[in-house]
Amino acid sequence: MRPKDLKRLREDVFRESRREFAIRTGVSEASLGRYERGEMPIPPWLGMVCAAAVFNLPPFGVFPLELAAELRRIWTLPPEMRLAGFREEGVIERMPDP
């Protein structure tokens, strides 16, 4: 996923502010801005989360089964706590490349 694709998805498909889309995808608002501006590489797992969001699926619906239980539990957390939950469980490091 390229920075302009991520920004277009947020603005044109979801019609959300950066804050709203950050909550939807489980990343911080600051990181989302950096991804959109090309200041940080977009992690492969974020593309999978975006793909799930397009089809109105929770993100655990597009990940391998061995991660699904952890993702399902983390996704029940309030949106602003999800990224911390992903990090604490080491889920981000175990995300497959698409």
Secondary structure, DSSP 8 states (H G I E B T S, - for coil): --HHHHHHIIIIII---HHHHHHHHTS-HHHHHHHHHTSS---HHHHHHHHHHHTT--GGGGS-HHHHHHHHHHHTS-HHHHHHHHHHHTTGGG----
